[in-house]
Every structure is written in C-alpha cells, then in structure tokens.
C-alpha cells in the first residue's frame, strides 16, 4: 500500500503543468519573462543586493493592467540602535517617478505587456495615446554594485505616427533620520530624478530618464550617479556569475534555475568595516554572518563559482568565528553581527562548531589555496576538539538545539550536528595530509569518524511512522525532514527507508518537504539538502523527478525565481544561501564531487536514465578552471570526461555511480 501511495505522490508532484505558472524561460536562457495577459492580476516580491544596499521589490499588475511597485530599502552599513542583528536602516517607499509624468498633456495610462528578470527587473508597458498611436515604456530596476543606491531607468519610445510630448518632473527629495536612532547619528536618504525634462518624441525616437534612491551617512558627500554606468556594472557582474560554473542538461528548467541561483548566492555580500560579510538578507539579516548560512551552506560552494569576492567573504567569516576560540571550550557564537562589533548566541550551542568545522574544511580544500588553508587550520582543529568534548554517553555530539533554534524540538543530541561533525572529520583528515600535519593526525580523525558513524547508527536508528530511518533525536516519534542529513555526508546504511519517508505523503508536499510530519511548515533548505542526499545515495530517478517539480515551482510559478527560506515564517523570503544549496545539488549530488586535496577530488557522477548527457563547465574549484562531461553509452554505462584548458585529463567509461579520483 505504501508503494502505491508513493507512486501516486510522485506522479502528482512531477507534473509540469501548474495552474500557478506565470513565467517562461527566454530564448537563450539566463532570464525569465511573464507575458502579461489582459485581466492578469498578480503580485510577487524579489530581493536584490549590492555591496552597500539591498532592496526587496514588491511588484505586480493591478486589475487595470497598470504596474505597481513598493521598494523596501535596506542599508546594512547605516547602523541603527539597538545595533543588533536587525540594526540596519530600513525604509519602505511607494515613490513612483512616473506619478507626475504627463503625455500629450494627460496623465499616463499604461498596460503592462511583460516583466523580465535577468539580474535586473525589467517592465515593458504600452502607453495608449489614441488614434492608433502609443508609446513603449521600459522600466529597469537594480541595485548599484558599489554605491548605496537603487538605480532606475525609464525609456519612452514613440511607436506611433504622430509626435508625442512628454512632461517629466524634476525632483530631489531628502529625508533625514533621527540622530538618536543612528549609531553614526543622522542618515540622509535621497530620491533624485536625472535627465528629466520636457521632451517631444518624433515617431521612432526614444528618451531615457533615471531615478536613484540612496542612503548616506551625514559625513558622506552626495555622489553624482551615472545610472547608465551603474546598470552596465550590474549587468557585467551578473554575466561574470552566469559565465562560470555553467550547467548543461536536457532540462531547461534545471539549467535556468541553476544559472539564476548564482545571482542570489553571490550578490548578497556587504562591504562592512570588518571586511566583506555575506548575509542571508530577507529584510533582517545583513552585515552579519551565521555558522549555518555562511560557514555551512554557502562557503564550501564559493570556490566552484570562482567569485573572488565570495571567496574573500568566506575567509573573512571564518576569521571572525576564529576570534571566539577560547581555552575554556565555551561555544563559538552562532552569529557575528553589526559589522563584526557584536554577536548573537540566543539559541545556545546549535552545533555551531560542527557547522564551522564542516564548512571551513570543505572550503579550504575546494579553494586550492594553501595559505588560506593554513590560516583556517587552527579554527578547524579547535572546532573538532570542541565537538569531541561534547560526545555524550551514546557516543554522539550533544548540543542545545540545531539551526532551527528551538522552532522544532531537537532533543539533547540531534542527527544534524553529529552528521556535520562526521563529515568535518573526514575533510580535516584530507586537509591534514595536504598541510603536512603528519599521518597520526589524519589517522586519528578517520578513526574518530568511523567510530562516530557506528555510534550514530546505534543512537539514532529507529522505525519512525513505519519507516526504517532515524529518530532525529532520542524519543522522537514523528518523521522529520532532517533525516536526510546522513545521506549528504555519505552515510547510507538506512538510505532506502529514509528516502521512502522523505518522499512519502507524510513529508513531501507541492512545496517540498515539511519540517515535521503533520505540520504545515516547510523550509526550503531541508528540501535542497534532501535532493542532494538522494542523488548521492543513488536514487537518481526519484531525485530528478522531484527536482524538476520543485525547480518548475520556484522558477516559473507564483513566487520566483529563487529558492526561499520558509513558510509561514518570513513569507518565503529569498534568503541568499538557499540558492547556494540549490547549486550544491548539482556539484555534490549529481556529480558527487568530494574535495580530497587542494588540487584533487573524488566524484561519483550519476546521470538520470532519461538524459543522454550533461556537463558542468568552467568549474573554478581547486584553483583551476575545468569541465566535467557525462555521456550515456548504454543503459548503465556512462562516459566521464574531465577537461582542463581544452586538454583531456580523464576519460573513462564506467558503470553509473562509480567513484572516480581526479587530480587537477
């Protein structure tokens, strides 16, 4: 009966047809467009960021076909009081530069035709003038790469046969904040229109004017902003992310979501006074770092993209955590906040040392940078020893909570913390060999990992709701999404029962995994970890079906184009590190890449049966630039080719799921 229910669930969840799909992938890829039909009424929100600003654009089309937009602005380095996790200057604006525009002496009446996302938000509208005449209006919104500004471009093009006059307002509005509420006193928010004047457009002519919304410290001078240049900078940096780590598969939806996910993963890094700090965003989490979001989720992924500013933010985050190493073996704080000036540990020990050791060791290997690895080694070593000292009577790691910080019970020792510690021990063993720490060190870590693996099975293995899987903590009798964690670190003793449980109606929904069976809460990170783990465990056909459904929902559905944080908490915010977890489904899940040295890795590539090929190009990990190509030779046999600078360094026909070793 369970098999029948599971089959029905799979068929339902993998249907590509979705009544809520608004968007389509554009020809050539790397952008999606919503072709607005007459009568369409729909609203959504998307977050974008630069080094000194973030914005959540809440946009949509109303019942009259007009565009609506609310701009939620965040200035992470304009610190407010109290200067805590959430102490960034934030304001919401309905400021619309088009509100007082007159065309042929009358207010504009528009019909939105299409909305495109390609790293900027573009809106194309038709301005009806009567007698067969009309203007085309193109809006473009994006954050500046370097300045604390949202930049906006408005281009009118005369599509008719008669001249059209356009009257544009001139505007410079300045808001000054309360000095008592700012760490640096008053802040200045400026709304400025550029190149706005009255113009007459002949048929075929165009005119562009610009707007900026900026936040400054009172000690800073207002800069003259070249909006055209800022738009080009944004397009250039987005192209850099897109052009590295390029995925090619027969599934356009997966290719496209993978490509766009790199934008959200890479853009959310802030140039703080304490160095670049990657932040999740979501109108809450900026100029700060977390042991899960940064150390565990995204830092191991940055080397693969080859974004040097991302690598710098990873190293900087680990250096901040290292400030809290201590001889009393007190936990490292969960989060370093306020540009590095303070910290947060409100949930106690969440297993943060396991998260940090896991992420730092994987990052150090994948970066291929020996000097960075040497710098990170003391932090890794300390975190591993901290976890060893937290081993309980059952031989697993005790912690106060997990990364959900008490939202759901985690007992006194949870499956996630021990799994991360296990993987960190293995990575540290490889790193110790690379850094010449002696065979005794690597042997010690491997021995500890082997013992921990046995202890985890004894301590956590259980039949839960009829599935041979894990109790997330001692006494847990409800299925939990995080039972997927062992699969992501290569622990497969209970893979079958765990995978059946994950994809059962008790946990899987149209929005991915519920956090706990019987609840209504989902966190995308659980789904993303699970898909990675299921690929790694070899259940490729199940994984790819569910991945296609998930990707189609997130990329083309009602809330696009990224993985989200959670629901109902946060209203499905586009937190940035979830997008990195999507990318790791490919690098670690489908390709099974495991760093084994500064310039070496093992991989266990798995090609879905319905695919004849796939490739991942311009992989920048291990201080290199290489491609991996997979081609199906016959039913269970694939050819694996690794190329560097056009030269083939590995070419083997192997059985699907075979582990290969490669030195770059």
C-alpha positions as CSV (number, residue, x, y, z in Angstrom):
1,X,0.0,0.0,0.0
2,X,2.8,2.4,0.9
3,X,4.4,1.8,-2.5
4,X,1.1,2.6,-4.3
5,X,0.7,5.8,-2.3
6,X,4.3,6.8,-3.0
7,X,3.8,6.2,-6.7
8,X,0.7,8.3,-6.8
9,X,2.5,11.1,-4.9
10,X,5.4,11.0,-7.4
11,X,3.1,11.3,-10.4
12,X,1.3,14.2,-8.8
13,X,4.4,16.0,-7.8
14,X,6.2,15.7,-11.1
15,X,3.5,17.2,-13.3
16,X,5.0,20.1,-15.1
17,X,1.6,21.6,-15.7
18,X,1.0,24.2,-12.9
19,X,-2.0,26.5,-12.9
20,X,0.1,29.0,-11.0
21,X,2.9,29.2,-13.6
22,X,3.2,32.8,-14.9
23,X,6.7,32.8,-16.3
24,X,8.6,31.2,-19.2
25,X,12.3,30.8,-19.9
26,X,13.5,33.2,-22.5
27,X,15.2,32.0,-25.7
28,X,18.9,31.8,-25.0
29,X,18.4,31.3,-21.2
30,X,19.6,33.3,-18.3
31,X,16.3,35.2,-18.0
32,X,12.6,34.6,-17.5
33,X,9.6,36.6,-18.7
34,X,6.0,36.9,-17.6
35,X,3.9,37.7,-20.7
36,X,1.1,39.6,-19.1
37,X,-2.4,38.7,-20.4
38,X,-5.3,41.0,-20.3
39,X,-7.0,40.5,-17.0
40,X,-3.9,39.1,-15.2
41,X,-3.7,40.3,-11.6
42,X,-0.7,39.0,-9.8
43,X,1.9,40.3,-7.3
44,X,5.2,39.0,-6.2
45,X,8.4,40.1,-4.4
46,X,12.1,39.6,-5.2
47,X,15.3,40.6,-3.3
48,X,18.4,42.0,-5.0
49,X,21.6,43.4,-3.4
50,X,24.8,45.2,-4.0
51,X,27.8,45.8,-1.7
52,X,26.2,48.7,0.2
53,X,22.4,48.2,-0.3
54,X,19.7,45.7,-0.6
55,X,16.1,46.0,-1.8
56,X,13.0,43.9,-1.8
57,X,10.8,44.9,-4.7
58,X,7.2,44.1,-4.2
59,X,5.7,44.4,-7.7
60,X,2.7,43.4,-9.7
61,X,-0.1,44.2,-12.1
62,X,-3.4,45.6,-10.9
63,X,-6.9,45.0,-12.3
64,X,-6.5,47.9,-14.7
65,X,-3.2,46.4,-16.2
66,X,-1.0,49.1,-14.5
67,X,2.3,48.3,-12.8
68,X,2.5,48.5,-9.0
69,X,5.7,48.7,-7.0
70,X,6.8,49.1,-3.4
71,X,10.5,49.5,-2.7
72,X,11.7,48.1,0.6
73,X,15.2,49.5,1.1
74,X,18.0,48.3,3.4
75,X,21.3,50.0,4.1
76,X,23.3,47.4,6.1
77,X,26.2,49.8,7.0
78,X,23.8,52.6,8.2
79,X,23.5,51.0,11.6
80,X,20.6,51.8,13.9
81,X,20.1,51.5,17.6
82,X,20.0,48.9,19.1
83,X,22.9,47.8,17.0
84,X,22.0,44.1,16.9
85,X,21.2,41.5,14.2
86,X,18.4,43.6,12.7
87,X,20.1,47.0,13.2
88,X,20.2,48.1,9.5
89,X,18.5,51.3,8.3
90,X,15.3,50.1,6.6
91,X,12.5,52.1,4.9
92,X,9.7,51.3,2.5
93,X,8.8,53.6,-0.3
94,X,5.9,53.9,-2.7
95,X,7.9,56.7,-4.5
96,X,6.9,56.5,-8.2
97,X,8.9,58.8,-10.5
98,X,6.2,58.3,-13.2
99,X,3.4,59.6,-11.0
100,X,3.6,63.1,-12.2
101,X,4.5,62.4,-15.8
102,X,2.2,63.8,-18.4
103,X,1.9,62.6,-22.0
104,X,0.3,64.9,-24.5
105,X,-0.9,66.9,-21.5
106,X,-2.6,64.0,-19.8
107,X,-1.7,61.5,-17.1
108,X,-0.2,58.3,-18.4
109,X,-2.5,55.3,-18.9
110,X,-0.4,52.1,-19.2
111,X,-0.9,48.4,-19.9
112,X,1.9,46.1,-18.8
113,X,2.9,43.7,-21.5
114,X,5.8,41.8,-20.0
115,X,8.0,41.6,-17.0
116,X,11.5,40.1,-17.3
117,X,14.1,39.1,-14.7
118,X,17.7,38.7,-15.8
119,X,19.6,40.1,-12.8
120,X,17.6,43.3,-13.2
121,X,13.8,43.7,-13.1
122,X,12.6,44.9,-16.5
123,X,9.0,46.0,-17.2
124,X,7.6,46.7,-20.7
125,X,4.3,48.7,-20.9
126,X,2.2,50.2,-23.6
127,X,1.1,53.8,-23.2
128,X,-2.1,54.3,-25.2
129,X,-2.4,57.7,-26.9
130,X,-5.5,57.1,-29.1
131,X,-5.9,57.1,-32.9
132,X,-3.6,54.1,-33.2
133,X,-0.7,55.9,-31.5
134,X,1.2,54.6,-28.5
135,X,4.5,54.8,-26.5
136,X,6.5,51.9,-25.4
137,X,7.8,52.3,-21.8
138,X,10.7,50.2,-20.5
139,X,11.5,50.3,-16.8
140,X,14.7,48.8,-15.4
141,X,15.4,48.3,-11.6
142,X,18.6,47.0,-9.9
143,X,20.9,47.8,-7.0
144,X,24.2,49.6,-7.7
145,X,27.1,47.2,-7.4
146,X,29.2,49.6,-5.3
147,X,27.0,52.5,-4.2
148,X,24.2,52.6,-1.5
149,X,21.6,53.1,-4.3
150,X,18.7,51.6,-6.1
151,X,19.0,52.7,-9.7
152,X,16.1,53.0,-12.1
153,X,15.9,53.6,-15.8
154,X,12.8,54.7,-17.7
155,X,12.8,54.7,-21.5
156,X,9.9,56.1,-23.7
157,X,9.8,55.1,-27.4
158,X,7.3,56.6,-29.8
159,X,5.7,53.7,-31.6
160,X,3.1,55.8,-33.4
161,X,2.9,58.0,-36.4
162,X,2.4,61.3,-34.6
163,X,4.7,63.4,-32.4
164,X,4.2,62.9,-28.6
165,X,5.1,65.4,-25.9
166,X,6.3,64.1,-22.5
167,X,6.5,66.3,-19.4
168,X,8.8,64.9,-16.8
169,X,9.1,66.2,-13.2
170,X,12.3,67.4,-11.7
171,X,12.9,66.1,-8.3
172,X,15.4,65.9,-5.4
173,X,13.8,64.8,-2.1
174,X,15.9,64.4,1.0
175,X,14.8,62.6,4.2
176,X,16.9,63.0,7.4
177,X,16.6,60.3,10.0
178,X,16.5,60.8,13.8
179,X,20.1,61.2,15.1
180,X,19.2,59.4,18.4
181,X,18.4,56.3,16.5
182,X,21.6,56.0,14.4
183,X,24.9,54.6,15.5
184,X,26.5,57.3,13.5
185,X,23.9,59.9,14.1
186,X,21.7,61.2,11.3
187,X,21.4,59.4,8.0
188,X,20.4,61.0,4.7
189,X,18.0,59.3,2.2
190,X,17.9,61.0,-1.2
191,X,15.4,60.5,-4.0
192,X,16.7,62.1,-7.2
193,X,15.5,62.2,-10.8
194,X,18.1,62.6,-13.5
195,X,17.8,63.8,-17.1
196,X,14.2,64.7,-16.5
197,X,12.7,67.5,-18.6
198,X,10.0,68.1,-21.2
199,X,10.7,66.4,-24.5
200,X,8.9,65.9,-27.8
201,X,9.4,62.5,-29.4
202,X,9.1,62.1,-33.2
203,X,7.9,58.7,-34.4
204,X,10.6,56.1,-33.7
205,X,12.5,58.4,-31.2
206,X,13.3,57.4,-27.6
207,X,14.1,59.3,-24.4
208,X,15.5,57.9,-21.2
209,X,15.5,59.4,-17.7
210,X,16.7,57.9,-14.5
211,X,16.0,57.8,-10.8
212,X,18.1,56.9,-7.8
213,X,17.1,56.1,-4.2
214,X,20.2,56.3,-1.9
215,X,21.2,56.3,1.7
216,X,24.2,58.1,3.1
217,X,25.9,58.9,6.4
218,X,25.8,62.5,7.3
219,X,29.6,62.7,6.9
220,X,29.4,61.4,3.3
221,X,29.1,63.7,0.3
222,X,26.4,63.0,-2.2
223,X,27.9,61.5,-5.2
224,X,26.9,62.2,-8.8
225,X,25.5,58.9,-10.0
226,X,25.8,57.8,-13.7
227,X,22.8,55.5,-13.8
228,X,23.7,54.1,-17.2
229,X,27.1,53.2,-16.0
230,X,25.6,51.6,-12.8
231,X,23.3,49.5,-15.0
232,X,26.2,48.3,-17.0
233,X,28.2,47.4,-13.9
234,X,25.3,45.3,-12.7
235,X,24.9,43.5,-16.0
236,X,28.7,42.9,-16.1
237,X,28.9,41.4,-12.6
238,X,25.8,39.2,-13.3
239,X,27.4,38.0,-16.5
240,X,30.5,37.0,-14.6
241,X,28.5,34.8,-12.3
242,X,26.5,33.3,-15.1
243,X,29.5,32.5,-17.3
244,X,31.3,30.4,-14.6
245,X,30.0,27.1,-13.4
246,X,27.7,26.6,-16.4
247,X,25.3,23.7,-16.2
248,X,24.2,21.9,-19.4
249,X,21.4,19.3,-19.2
250,X,18.4,18.3,-21.3
251,X,16.2,20.0,-18.7
252,X,15.9,23.8,-19.4
253,X,14.2,24.5,-16.1
254,X,17.0,23.0,-14.1
255,X,19.6,24.7,-16.2
256,X,17.9,28.1,-15.7
257,X,17.3,27.8,-12.0
258,X,20.9,26.8,-11.5
259,X,22.1,29.8,-13.5
260,X,19.9,32.3,-11.8
261,X,20.6,30.8,-8.3
262,X,24.2,32.0,-8.7
263,X,23.0,35.6,-8.8
264,X,21.2,35.4,-5.5
265,X,24.0,33.4,-3.9
266,X,26.8,35.9,-4.9
267,X,25.1,39.3,-4.8
268,X,24.4,39.4,-1.0
269,X,27.9,40.3,0.2
270,X,28.3,43.6,2.1
271,X,31.4,45.8,2.3
272,X,31.5,46.3,6.0
273,X,34.1,48.0,8.1
274,X,35.2,44.5,9.1
275,X,35.6,43.2,5.6
276,X,33.2,41.5,3.2
277,X,30.3,39.8,5.0
278,X,27.9,37.6,3.2
279,X,24.4,38.0,4.7
280,X,21.2,36.0,4.1
281,X,19.0,39.1,3.6
282,X,15.3,38.9,4.0
283,X,14.9,42.4,5.4
284,X,16.5,41.1,8.6
285,X,20.0,39.6,8.2
286,X,22.7,41.9,6.9
287,X,26.3,42.9,7.8
288,X,26.5,39.7,9.8
289,X,27.4,36.0,9.4
290,X,25.9,32.8,10.7
291,X,27.5,29.4,11.4
292,X,24.8,27.7,9.3
293,X,24.1,30.1,6.4
294,X,27.6,31.2,5.7
295,X,30.0,28.6,7.2
296,X,27.9,25.5,6.3
297,X,25.7,26.4,3.4
298,X,27.5,28.8,1.0
299,X,31.2,29.0,1.9
300,X,32.0,25.5,0.5
301,X,30.3,26.5,-2.7
302,X,32.0,29.8,-3.5
303,X,35.3,28.2,-4.9
304,X,33.2,26.4,-7.5
305,X,31.8,29.6,-8.9
306,X,35.2,31.4,-8.9
307,X,33.8,34.6,-7.5
308,X,36.9,36.0,-5.7
309,X,34.9,38.5,-3.6
310,X,32.8,35.5,-2.5
311,X,35.9,33.6,-1.5
312,X,37.1,36.7,0.4
313,X,33.9,36.8,2.3
314,X,34.2,33.1,3.2
315,X,37.7,33.5,4.6
316,X,36.6,36.7,6.4
317,X,33.7,34.9,8.0
318,X,35.9,32.1,9.3
319,X,38.4,34.7,10.7
320,X,35.5,36.3,12.6
321,X,34.5,33.0,14.1
322,X,38.1,32.3,15.0
323,X,38.1,35.4,17.2
324,X,36.0,33.4,19.7
325,X,38.3,30.4,20.1
326,X,38.9,30.0,23.8
327,X,40.7,27.8,26.3
328,X,37.5,27.3,28.4
329,X,35.8,25.5,25.5
330,X,32.8,27.7,25.5
331,X,30.7,27.6,22.3
332,X,31.6,29.9,19.4
333,X,28.6,32.3,18.9
334,X,26.1,31.3,16.3
335,X,26.3,34.7,14.6
336,X,28.7,37.6,14.4
337,X,26.6,40.8,13.9
338,X,26.7,44.5,13.5
339,X,29.7,44.6,11.0
340,X,31.6,42.4,13.5
341,X,31.1,44.6,16.6
342,X,28.8,42.1,18.4
343,X,27.5,38.6,18.4
344,X,24.3,36.6,18.9
345,X,24.0,33.2,20.8
346,X,20.4,33.4,21.8
347,X,19.7,29.7,21.0
348,X,22.7,28.4,22.9
349,X,25.0,25.9,21.2
350,X,23.2,24.9,18.0
351,X,26.0,22.6,16.9
352,X,27.8,25.7,15.5
353,X,31.3,24.3,15.9
354,X,30.2,21.3,13.8
355,X,28.8,23.7,11.1
356,X,32.0,25.8,11.1
357,X,34.4,22.8,11.0
358,X,32.3,21.2,8.2
359,X,32.3,24.4,6.1
360,X,35.8,25.6,6.8
361,X,37.4,22.2,6.0
362,X,35.4,21.8,2.8
363,X,36.1,25.4,1.8
364,X,39.9,25.1,2.5
365,X,40.2,22.0,0.2
366,X,38.0,23.4,-2.6
367,X,39.7,26.8,-2.7
368,X,43.0,25.2,-3.6
369,X,44.8,28.0,-1.7
370,X,47.4,26.6,0.7
371,X,47.9,29.9,2.6
372,X,44.2,30.2,3.3
373,X,44.1,26.6,4.4
374,X,47.0,27.2,6.8
375,X,45.1,30.2,8.2
376,X,41.9,28.2,8.7
377,X,43.5,25.1,10.2
378,X,43.6,26.3,13.9
379,X,39.8,27.1,13.7
380,X,39.1,23.7,12.2
381,X,41.2,21.9,14.8
382,X,39.6,23.8,17.7
383,X,36.1,23.1,16.4
384,X,36.8,19.4,16.0
385,X,38.1,19.2,19.6
386,X,35.1,21.1,20.9
387,X,32.8,18.5,19.3
388,X,34.9,15.7,20.7
389,X,34.4,17.1,24.1
390,X,30.7,17.2,23.6
391,X,30.4,13.5,22.9
392,X,27.7,12.1,25.2
393,X,27.2,8.6,26.7
394,X,25.8,7.4,23.5
395,X,28.9,8.4,21.5
396,X,27.2,11.2,19.6
397,X,27.5,15.0,19.8
398,X,25.4,16.9,22.3
399,X,24.1,20.4,21.6
400,X,21.4,22.7,23.0
401,X,19.5,23.0,19.7
402,X,20.0,22.9,15.9
403,X,19.8,25.6,13.2
404,X,16.1,25.9,13.7
405,X,16.8,27.4,17.1
406,X,14.0,25.7,19.0
407,X,11.3,26.2,16.5
408,X,11.0,22.4,16.4
409,X,12.3,20.1,19.1
410,X,15.9,18.8,18.7
411,X,16.5,17.0,22.0
412,X,19.9,17.0,23.8
413,X,21.7,15.5,20.8
414,X,20.4,15.7,17.2
415,X,21.2,13.9,14.0
416,X,22.3,17.0,12.1
417,X,25.2,18.1,14.5
418,X,26.7,14.6,14.5
419,X,26.5,14.2,10.7
420,X,28.3,17.5,10.1
421,X,31.0,16.6,12.7
422,X,31.4,13.3,10.9
423,X,32.0,15.0,7.5
424,X,34.3,17.6,9.1
425,X,36.5,14.8,10.5
426,X,36.9,13.3,7.0
427,X,37.6,16.6,5.3
428,X,40.1,17.5,8.1
429,X,41.9,14.2,7.5
430,X,42.5,15.1,3.9
431,X,43.5,18.6,4.8
432,X,45.9,17.4,7.4
433,X,47.7,15.3,4.8
434,X,47.9,18.3,2.4
435,X,49.3,20.6,5.1
436,X,51.9,18.0,6.3
437,X,50.4,17.6,9.8
438,X,51.6,14.0,9.9
439,X,49.8,10.7,9.3
440,X,48.9,10.4,13.0
441,X,46.6,13.4,12.8
442,X,44.7,12.2,9.7
443,X,44.5,8.6,11.1
444,X,43.1,10.0,14.3
445,X,40.4,11.9,12.5
446,X,39.4,9.0,10.3
447,X,39.3,6.7,13.3
448,X,37.0,9.1,15.2
449,X,34.8,9.4,12.1
450,X,34.5,5.6,11.8
451,X,33.5,5.3,15.5
452,X,31.1,8.2,15.3
453,X,29.4,6.6,12.3
454,X,28.8,3.4,14.3
455,X,27.5,5.4,17.3
456,X,25.1,7.4,15.2
457,X,23.5,4.2,13.8
458,X,23.2,2.8,17.3
459,X,21.8,6.0,18.8
460,X,19.6,7.5,16.1
461,X,18.4,4.5,14.0
462,X,14.7,3.8,14.6
463,X,11.5,2.8,13.0
464,X,9.5,6.0,12.7
465,X,5.9,6.0,11.4
466,X,6.6,2.6,9.8
467,X,9.9,3.7,8.0
468,X,13.3,2.2,8.8
469,X,15.1,5.5,9.2
470,X,16.3,7.8,12.0
471,X,14.8,9.4,15.1
472,X,16.0,13.0,14.7
473,X,16.7,12.9,18.5
474,X,16.2,10.4,21.2
475,X,12.5,9.8,21.7
476,X,11.4,11.5,18.5
477,X,8.5,9.6,17.0
478,X,7.5,11.9,14.2
479,X,9.2,12.0,10.8
480,X,11.5,15.0,10.4
481,X,12.9,16.5,7.2
482,X,16.5,16.5,8.6
483,X,16.7,12.7,8.5
484,X,18.1,13.4,5.1
485,X,21.4,14.8,6.6
486,X,23.3,11.5,6.8
487,X,22.7,10.9,3.0
488,X,24.6,14.2,2.3
489,X,27.7,13.0,4.1
490,X,27.8,9.6,2.6
491,X,26.1,7.6,5.4
492,X,23.7,5.3,3.5
493,X,23.0,2.5,6.0
494,X,19.4,3.5,6.2
495,X,19.1,5.1,2.8
496,X,16.1,3.2,1.5
497,X,13.8,3.7,4.4
498,X,14.9,7.3,4.7
499,X,14.2,8.1,1.1
500,X,10.8,6.4,1.2
501,X,10.0,8.5,4.3
502,X,11.2,11.8,2.6
503,X,9.0,11.2,-0.4
504,X,6.0,9.9,1.4
505,X,2.8,12.0,1.8
506,X,3.7,12.5,5.4
507,X,6.6,14.8,4.5
508,X,6.5,15.7,0.8
509,X,4.2,18.5,-0.5
510,X,4.0,20.6,-3.6
511,X,6.4,23.0,-1.8
512,X,8.9,20.3,-0.9
513,X,9.5,18.8,2.5
514,X,7.5,19.7,5.6
515,X,9.9,20.3,8.6
516,X,7.9,17.7,10.6
517,X,5.2,15.3,9.6
518,X,1.8,16.7,10.5
519,X,2.9,20.3,10.5
520,X,2.3,23.0,7.8
521,X,5.8,24.5,7.9
522,X,8.4,24.0,5.2
523,X,12.0,25.3,5.0
524,X,13.5,25.0,1.5
525,X,16.9,24.2,3.0
526,X,15.5,20.8,4.0
527,X,14.3,20.0,0.5
528,X,17.6,21.1,-1.0
529,X,19.6,19.0,1.4
530,X,17.3,16.1,0.7
531,X,17.6,16.3,-3.1
532,X,21.3,16.4,-2.8
533,X,21.4,13.4,-0.5
534,X,19.0,11.3,-2.5
535,X,21.2,11.8,-5.6
536,X,24.3,10.9,-3.6
537,X,22.6,7.7,-2.4
538,X,21.9,6.6,-6.0
539,X,18.1,7.1,-6.1
540,X,18.6,9.2,-9.2
541,X,15.2,8.7,-10.9
542,X,13.3,9.7,-7.8
543,X,15.5,12.7,-7.2
544,X,15.4,14.1,-10.7
545,X,11.5,13.9,-10.8
546,X,11.1,15.7,-7.6
547,X,13.8,18.2,-8.5
548,X,12.1,19.0,-11.8
549,X,8.8,19.7,-10.0
550,X,10.5,21.8,-7.3
551,X,12.5,23.8,-9.8
552,X,9.5,24.5,-12.0
553,X,7.5,25.7,-9.0
554,X,10.2,28.0,-7.8
555,X,11.5,29.3,-11.2
556,X,8.2,29.7,-13.1
557,X,5.4,29.7,-10.5
558,X,3.7,32.3,-8.4
559,X,6.9,33.3,-6.4
560,X,10.1,33.4,-8.5
561,X,12.9,32.9,-9.3
562,X,14.8,31.6,-6.3
563,X,14.7,29.0,-3.6
564,X,13.1,30.5,-0.5
565,X,13.6,30.4,3.2
566,X,10.4,29.1,4.7
567,X,6.7,29.3,5.1
568,X,4.8,30.6,7.1
569,X,7.8,32.2,8.8
570,X,9.3,35.0,6.7
571,X,6.7,34.9,4.0
572,X,9.0,32.8,1.7
573,X,11.9,35.4,1.7
574,X,14.6,34.9,-0.9
575,X,17.4,34.3,1.6
576,X,20.6,34.0,-0.4
577,X,22.2,30.9,0.9
578,X,19.3,28.7,0.0
579,X,20.3,29.4,-3.6
580,X,23.8,28.1,-2.9
581,X,22.2,24.9,-1.6
582,X,20.4,24.5,-4.9
583,X,23.7,24.7,-6.7
584,X,25.2,22.0,-4.5
585,X,22.5,19.6,-5.6
586,X,24.5,19.5,-8.9
587,X,28.1,19.7,-7.7
588,X,27.8,17.3,-4.8
589,X,24.5,15.4,-5.6
590,X,24.5,14.6,-9.4
591,X,28.3,14.8,-9.8
592,X,29.2,13.6,-6.3
593,X,32.2,15.9,-6.1
594,X,34.1,15.4,-2.8
595,X,37.3,17.5,-2.2
596,X,40.2,15.2,-1.2
597,X,43.0,17.7,-1.5
598,X,43.8,21.2,-2.6
599,X,44.0,20.1,-6.2
600,X,42.1,16.7,-6.1
601,X,38.7,15.4,-5.7
602,X,36.7,12.2,-5.9
603,X,33.4,12.1,-7.8
604,X,30.5,9.7,-8.2
605,X,28.6,11.0,-11.3
606,X,25.0,9.9,-11.7
607,X,23.2,10.5,-15.0
608,X,19.4,10.2,-15.0
609,X,18.2,7.5,-17.4
610,X,16.2,10.0,-19.5
611,X,19.2,12.1,-20.0
612,X,21.8,11.2,-22.7
613,X,24.3,13.8,-21.5
614,X,25.1,16.6,-19.0
615,X,28.1,18.9,-18.4
616,X,29.3,21.4,-15.8
617,X,31.7,23.8,-17.4
618,X,34.2,26.4,-16.0
619,X,34.4,24.8,-12.6
620,X,36.7,27.1,-10.7
621,X,37.4,25.0,-7.6
622,X,40.8,23.7,-6.7
623,X,42.4,26.9,-8.1
624,X,41.6,25.7,-11.6
625,X,39.2,26.0,-14.5
626,X,37.9,22.7,-15.8
627,X,34.9,20.9,-17.3
628,X,33.1,17.7,-16.4
629,X,31.1,16.0,-19.2
630,X,28.9,12.9,-18.9
631,X,27.5,11.0,-21.8
632,X,25.4,7.9,-21.7
633,X,27.0,5.0,-23.6
634,X,24.4,2.4,-22.8
635,X,21.7,1.7,-20.1
636,X,24.0,1.5,-17.1
637,X,27.2,2.9,-18.6
638,X,28.4,6.5,-18.9
639,X,31.5,8.1,-20.3
640,X,33.1,10.6,-17.9
641,X,35.4,13.2,-19.4
642,X,37.3,15.9,-17.4
643,X,38.9,18.7,-19.4
644,X,41.2,21.5,-18.4
645,X,42.1,24.2,-20.8
646,X,40.9,22.0,-23.6
647,X,43.1,19.1,-22.6
648,X,41.5,15.8,-21.5
649,X,42.9,14.8,-18.1
650,X,40.4,12.0,-17.5
651,X,38.3,9.9,-20.0
652,X,36.7,6.7,-18.7
653,X,33.7,4.5,-19.4
654,X,32.2,3.4,-16.1
655,X,29.1,2.0,-14.6
656,X,26.7,4.7,-13.5
657,X,27.5,5.5,-9.8
658,X,31.2,4.5,-9.9
659,X,33.5,6.7,-7.8
660,X,36.5,8.1,-9.6
661,X,39.5,10.1,-8.4
662,X,40.8,13.1,-10.2
663,X,43.8,15.3,-9.8
664,X,43.6,18.8,-11.3
